[in-house]
């Protein structure tokens, strides 16, 4: 005997199945609070880890209370007057002109309130601008779309690197499959600083206006091309703290996170020692003559970190981004390709990459000439990049 399910019950079963699938999907995408970063259903500011951030929190809460009191007082009187003196209970509107006392009152009272609020905020604003006597000075340069960090003064002086969004997170975004508590906040090279030390951050930009913001540290400073701005922080506990570029800087704005790692004094000293050894090992002689296979291998890493985001791992490009696979310039015009990589093109749509080393640029250009269908067998040596920079 064949048994068929009647349609209403069949539809109910389908709905239950779909609901279960939706709940399972949501469970799979569930995230937790990120210490030092955003929290699930967050309403308040990030927990502060600096004195400045604590003062900002206090001011924020105090101003909210003041505004709430004013709101209740003004609207309370207004609605009381409307209800108590309405026409339906026999009241007639008064006929009067301006009152000197009222004019003075509603001028003096708001003035006093604003002055009091401004006076309380002034101490914090002045402290935010006091970048003197810093233990460590770091320049943060905004690029489309990453951050460059150069340690200018203090322990770690001479260290410099780029900080870029982890490519796996970009792929998650493009596929619409976010995962992890640090989604779109993970970088390859976080900014590392010591705990309980005054860190001065000098901001500037290479192309358009960016902004260096880390809420837990109480820091937000614009990075403007051609200008040097500065701010500071002193973290009071170790840990990882996250922020993002807070100025709309182009199509990759959402992929420009900031990760500050605060270490103990001893661990920071070890990091500095290790980083300097790493930089010394990676330092290249621009006059060295490389073999094709070595440059291609080096260039593959540079491409994955810096170019694949726009030109894609397969070199096909996307939308207005021109493909490198089969490109006439890549295949036959090395001088033009070097010029574009160093200076950018299309009014900034293709950013300049002169912040990369001569060897890195030579390697990535060579990689594009010998990958995908571009089997040219041609290479560019670092010395050619050196000559093009002049």
Secondary structure, DSSP 8 states (H G I E B T S, - for coil): ------HHHHHHHHHHHHHHHHHHHHHHH-----TTS--TT--S-----SHHHHHHHHHHHHHHHHHHHHHHHHHHHHHHHHHHT-GGGT---------HHHHHHHHHHHHHHHHHHHHHHHHHHHHHT---S-SEEEEEEEETTEEEEEEEESTTTT-EEEE-B-HHHHHHHHHT---STTTTT-BSS-EEEETTS-EEEEEEESSS-EEEEEGGGTEEEEE-BT--EEEEE--SS-EEEEEEE-S--STTGGG-EEEEEEE-HHHHHHHHHHHHHHHHHH---TT----HHHHHHHHHHHHHHHTHHHH-TTS--BTTB--STT-HHHHH-HHHHHHHHHH-BGGGTB---TTS-HHHHHHHHHHHHTSTT--------HHHHHHHH-
